[in-house]
Amino acid sequence: MKLAVSTLLLALLQSHSAFSAVVKRETKQVELDIVNTQLAPDGFMRSMITANGQYPGPLITANKGDTLEVTLNNKLVRLILP
């Protein structure tokens, strides 16, 4: 009986430590400025919309269970095309 209780207690402690290692979740904060810009991705200058000055925008990475807080700052201007 003592062995069974010891084994059960050991199993619970191991599962708790393994579980707590898996459950560590993070909150990732990302801020993106969405702006009009002139770029030449194919050699021809054109109006484009970029995120933080990049096209394509920056890579956002997270792990399963993480919380993402994404702030989009809309800095677009209306373009008057000829």
Buried (B, 14 or more C-beta within 10 A) or exposed (E): EEEEEEEEEEEEEEEEEEEEEEEEEEEBEBEBEBBEEEBEEEEEEEEEEBBBEEEEEEEEEEEEEEEEEEEEEEEEEEEEEE
